[in-house]
Amino acid sequence: MSRTKRITLGLTAGALALGAGLGVTGMASAAETPTPSATASASTDGSTATEGGKRGGHKGGGDRGQLAADLATKLGVEEAKVTEAIQAFREANKPTEAADGTKPAEGTKPDRSAMDAEMAKSLAEALGVEESKVTAALEEIRAASQAERAAALKTRLDTAVTDGKLTQAEADAVTKAVEAGVIGGGGR
């Protein structure tokens, strides 16, 4: 095996181990998180928002309540109408069992760009807004969200380097792995 392959495999293994370690650390710190205070309020999608604006309760970390609020602002539409339109779209597009009774294979996902296009079309029709405006707003919101996650990851990695938990080379390897889509953490 060539030296380059060994180095690449070593960095990849290190990045994966680090990713798993960060995940375990995140779960451990989440276990120690106090329950929401009495000032938390329920959103229309069942998650709760604390005073800091952080929301939770969704698989994959997505926040439909925040998506509705952001879309409403960008499109100049009432948030309740956007929330209702998003919920209707998600209900209509839930994964279903095939005619033979089998469920979708575990880990398979629908085509992301096709689902985004369908969602934009559905929301545009429900809200009476041009589809191109909805598409542009969804893209802006997604880009901002990805930038926030990337910044948060960078902050966590910088802290880990400062604390001596990682070397700068290891942190750079994790960043590169996330950007390449090898491990999660920076965006979809």
TORKOL-4160 file (C-alpha; in steps of 0.2 Angstrom, whole numbers, padded with zeros to 4 digits, m for minus):
188
<pt num="1" X="0000" Y="0000" Z="0000"/>
<pt num="2" X="0007" Y="0017" Z="m0005"/>
<pt num="3" X="0012" Y="0030" Z="0008"/>
<pt num="4" X="m0002" Y="0042" Z="0002"/>
<pt num="5" X="m0015" Y="0029" Z="0004"/>
<pt num="6" X="m0010" Y="0025" Z="0021"/>
<pt num="7" X="m0010" Y="0043" Z="0026"/>
<pt num="8" X="m0027" Y="0046" Z="0018"/>
<pt num="9" X="m0034" Y="0031" Z="0027"/>
<pt num="10" X="m0026" Y="0036" Z="0043"/>
<pt num="11" X="m0034" Y="0054" Z="0042"/>
<pt num="12" X="m0050" Y="0047" Z="0037"/>
<pt num="13" X="m0051" Y="0035" Z="0051"/>
<pt num="14" X="m0045" Y="0049" Z="0063"/>
<pt num="15" X="m0059" Y="0060" Z="0056"/>
<pt num="16" X="m0072" Y="0046" Z="0058"/>
<pt num="17" X="m0066" Y="0043" Z="0076"/>
<pt num="18" X="m0066" Y="0061" Z="0080"/>
<pt num="19" X="m0084" Y="0063" Z="0073"/>
<pt num="20" X="m0090" Y="0048" Z="0083"/>
<pt num="21" X="m0081" Y="0056" Z="0099"/>
<pt num="22" X="m0089" Y="0073" Z="0096"/>
<pt num="23" X="m0106" Y="0064" Z="0094"/>
<pt num="24" X="m0104" Y="0055" Z="0110"/>
<pt num="25" X="m0098" Y="0071" Z="0119"/>
<pt num="26" X="m0113" Y="0080" Z="0112"/>
<pt num="27" X="m0125" Y="0066" Z="0118"/>
<pt num="28" X="m0117" Y="0067" Z="0135"/>
<pt num="29" X="m0118" Y="0085" Z="0136"/>
<pt num="30" X="m0136" Y="0084" Z="0130"/>
<pt num="31" X="m0140" Y="0072" Z="0144"/>
<pt num="32" X="m0134" Y="0085" Z="0157"/>
<pt num="33" X="m0145" Y="0099" Z="0149"/>
<pt num="34" X="m0158" Y="0105" Z="0161"/>
<pt num="35" X="m0176" Y="0104" Z="0156"/>
<pt num="36" X="m0184" Y="0120" Z="0148"/>
<pt num="37" X="m0189" Y="0134" Z="0160"/>
<pt num="38" X="m0207" Y="0140" Z="0162"/>
<pt num="39" X="m0203" Y="0153" Z="0149"/>
<pt num="40" X="m0202" Y="0141" Z="0135"/>
<pt num="41" X="m0216" Y="0142" Z="0122"/>
<pt num="42" X="m0223" Y="0128" Z="0111"/>
<pt num="43" X="m0222" Y="0132" Z="0092"/>
<pt num="44" X="m0235" Y="0126" Z="0079"/>
<pt num="45" X="m0225" Y="0111" Z="0075"/>
<pt num="46" X="m0224" Y="0104" Z="0093"/>
<pt num="47" X="m0206" Y="0109" Z="0097"/>
<pt num="48" X="m0202" Y="0121" Z="0110"/>
<pt num="49" X="m0193" Y="0137" Z="0109"/>
<pt num="50" X="m0183" Y="0144" Z="0124"/>
<pt num="51" X="m0179" Y="0162" Z="0127"/>
<pt num="52" X="m0162" Y="0159" Z="0117"/>
<pt num="53" X="m0172" Y="0155" Z="0102"/>
<pt num="54" X="m0165" Y="0137" Z="0101"/>
<pt num="55" X="m0178" Y="0124" Z="0096"/>
<pt num="56" X="m0178" Y="0105" Z="0097"/>
<pt num="57" X="m0187" Y="0089" Z="0095"/>
<pt num="58" X="m0185" Y="0085" Z="0077"/>
<pt num="59" X="m0176" Y="0071" Z="0069"/>
<pt num="60" X="m0161" Y="0078" Z="0060"/>
<pt num="61" X="m0161" Y="0094" Z="0069"/>
<pt num="62" X="m0173" Y="0103" Z="0057"/>
<pt num="63" X="m0184" Y="0116" Z="0064"/>
<pt num="64" X="m0200" Y="0117" Z="0054"/>
<pt num="65" X="m0207" Y="0132" Z="0065"/>
<pt num="66" X="m0191" Y="0142" Z="0061"/>
<pt num="67" X="m0193" Y="0138" Z="0043"/>
<pt num="68" X="m0211" Y="0144" Z="0043"/>
<pt num="69" X="m0206" Y="0160" Z="0052"/>
<pt num="70" X="m0191" Y="0163" Z="0040"/>
<pt num="71" X="m0202" Y="0159" Z="0024"/>
<pt num="72" X="m0216" Y="0171" Z="0030"/>
<pt num="73" X="m0203" Y="0185" Z="0033"/>
<pt num="74" X="m0195" Y="0183" Z="0016"/>
<pt num="75" X="m0211" Y="0180" Z="0006"/>
<pt num="76" X="m0222" Y="0193" Z="0016"/>
<pt num="77" X="m0235" Y="0180" Z="0020"/>
<pt num="78" X="m0243" Y="0176" Z="0037"/>
<pt num="79" X="m0233" Y="0164" Z="0047"/>
<pt num="80" X="m0248" Y="0153" Z="0051"/>
<pt num="81" X="m0252" Y="0151" Z="0032"/>
<pt num="82" X="m0234" Y="0146" Z="0029"/>
<pt num="83" X="m0235" Y="0133" Z="0043"/>
<pt num="84" X="m0251" Y="0126" Z="0037"/>
<pt num="85" X="m0244" Y="0125" Z="0019"/>
<pt num="86" X="m0228" Y="0116" Z="0025"/>
<pt num="87" X="m0238" Y="0104" Z="0036"/>
<pt num="88" X="m0250" Y="0100" Z="0022"/>
<pt num="89" X="m0235" Y="0097" Z="0010"/>
<pt num="90" X="m0226" Y="0085" Z="0023"/>
<pt num="91" X="m0242" Y="0076" Z="0026"/>
<pt num="92" X="m0245" Y="0073" Z="0008"/>
<pt num="93" X="m0227" Y="0067" Z="0005"/>
<pt num="94" X="m0225" Y="0056" Z="0020"/>
<pt num="95" X="m0215" Y="0040" Z="0015"/>
<pt num="96" X="m0228" Y="0026" Z="0012"/>
<pt num="97" X="m0229" Y="0008" Z="0011"/>
<pt num="98" X="m0228" Y="0000" Z="m0006"/>
<pt num="99" X="m0242" Y="m0009" Z="m0014"/>
<pt num="100" X="m0235" Y="m0025" Z="m0008"/>
<pt num="101" X="m0234" Y="m0019" Z="0010"/>
<pt num="102" X="m0216" Y="m0016" Z="0011"/>
<pt num="103" X="m0209" Y="0000" Z="0019"/>
<pt num="104" X="m0195" Y="0011" Z="0011"/>
<pt num="105" X="m0178" Y="0003" Z="0013"/>
<pt num="106" X="m0170" Y="0009" Z="0029"/>
<pt num="107" X="m0158" Y="0023" Z="0026"/>
<pt num="108" X="m0165" Y="0027" Z="0008"/>
<pt num="109" X="m0170" Y="0045" Z="0005"/>
<pt num="110" X="m0179" Y="0053" Z="m0009"/>
<pt num="111" X="m0170" Y="0064" Z="m0021"/>
<pt num="112" X="m0167" Y="0080" Z="m0012"/>
<pt num="113" X="m0168" Y="0092" Z="m0027"/>
<pt num="114" X="m0184" Y="0084" Z="m0033"/>
<pt num="115" X="m0192" Y="0086" Z="m0015"/>
<pt num="116" X="m0186" Y="0104" Z="m0014"/>
<pt num="117" X="m0194" Y="0108" Z="m0031"/>
<pt num="118" X="m0211" Y="0099" Z="m0026"/>
<pt num="119" X="m0211" Y="0108" Z="m0010"/>
<pt num="120" X="m0208" Y="0125" Z="m0018"/>
<pt num="121" X="m0222" Y="0122" Z="m0030"/>
<pt num="122" X="m0234" Y="0116" Z="m0017"/>
<pt num="123" X="m0230" Y="0131" Z="m0006"/>
<pt num="124" X="m0231" Y="0143" Z="m0020"/>
<pt num="125" X="m0249" Y="0136" Z="m0025"/>
<pt num="126" X="m0255" Y="0136" Z="m0006"/>
<pt num="127" X="m0248" Y="0154" Z="m0003"/>
<pt num="128" X="m0252" Y="0162" Z="m0019"/>
<pt num="129" X="m0234" Y="0167" Z="m0022"/>
<pt num="130" X="m0223" Y="0164" Z="m0037"/>
<pt num="131" X="m0214" Y="0148" Z="m0037"/>
<pt num="132" X="m0197" Y="0156" Z="m0041"/>
<pt num="133" X="m0199" Y="0167" Z="m0026"/>
<pt num="134" X="m0202" Y="0152" Z="m0014"/>
<pt num="135" X="m0187" Y="0143" Z="m0022"/>
<pt num="136" X="m0176" Y="0158" Z="m0019"/>
<pt num="137" X="m0182" Y="0160" Z="m0001"/>
<pt num="138" X="m0179" Y="0141" Z="0002"/>
<pt num="139" X="m0162" Y="0142" Z="m0005"/>
<pt num="140" X="m0157" Y="0157" Z="0005"/>
<pt num="141" X="m0164" Y="0150" Z="0021"/>
<pt num="142" X="m0154" Y="0133" Z="0018"/>
<pt num="143" X="m0138" Y="0142" Z="0014"/>
<pt num="144" X="m0139" Y="0153" Z="0030"/>
<pt num="145" X="m0143" Y="0137" Z="0040"/>
<pt num="146" X="m0128" Y="0128" Z="0033"/>
<pt num="147" X="m0117" Y="0143" Z="0036"/>
<pt num="148" X="m0123" Y="0143" Z="0054"/>
<pt num="149" X="m0119" Y="0125" Z="0056"/>
<pt num="150" X="m0102" Y="0127" Z="0048"/>
<pt num="151" X="m0098" Y="0142" Z="0060"/>
<pt num="152" X="m0103" Y="0132" Z="0075"/>
<pt num="153" X="m0092" Y="0117" Z="0070"/>
<pt num="154" X="m0077" Y="0128" Z="0067"/>
<pt num="155" X="m0080" Y="0136" Z="0085"/>
<pt num="156" X="m0081" Y="0118" Z="0093"/>
<pt num="157" X="m0065" Y="0112" Z="0083"/>
<pt num="158" X="m0056" Y="0128" Z="0088"/>
<pt num="159" X="m0061" Y="0125" Z="0106"/>
<pt num="160" X="m0055" Y="0107" Z="0105"/>
<pt num="161" X="m0038" Y="0113" Z="0098"/>
<pt num="162" X="m0036" Y="0126" Z="0111"/>
<pt num="163" X="m0041" Y="0114" Z="0125"/>
<pt num="164" X="m0028" Y="0102" Z="0118"/>
<pt num="165" X="m0041" Y="0089" Z="0114"/>
<pt num="166" X="m0036" Y="0090" Z="0095"/>
<pt num="167" X="m0021" Y="0095" Z="0085"/>
<pt num="168" X="m0024" Y="0108" Z="0072"/>
<pt num="169" X="m0021" Y="0095" Z="0059"/>
<pt num="170" X="m0035" Y="0084" Z="0066"/>
<pt num="171" X="m0047" Y="0099" Z="0066"/>
<pt num="172" X="m0043" Y="0103" Z="0048"/>
<pt num="173" X="m0045" Y="0084" Z="0044"/>
<pt num="174" X="m0063" Y="0085" Z="0052"/>
<pt num="175" X="m0067" Y="0101" Z="0043"/>
<pt num="176" X="m0061" Y="0093" Z="0026"/>
<pt num="177" X="m0071" Y="0077" Z="0029"/>
<pt num="178" X="m0087" Y="0087" Z="0033"/>
<pt num="179" X="m0085" Y="0098" Z="0018"/>
<pt num="180" X="m0083" Y="0083" Z="0007"/>
<pt num="181" X="m0098" Y="0075" Z="0014"/>
<pt num="182" X="m0089" Y="0060" Z="0022"/>
<pt num="183" X="m0096" Y="0064" Z="0039"/>
<pt num="184" X="m0110" Y="0075" Z="0044"/>
<pt num="185" X="m0110" Y="0091" Z="0054"/>
<pt num="186" X="m0108" Y="0105" Z="0042"/>
<pt num="187" X="m0123" Y="0104" Z="0031"/>
<pt num="188" X="m0133" Y="0093" Z="0019"/>
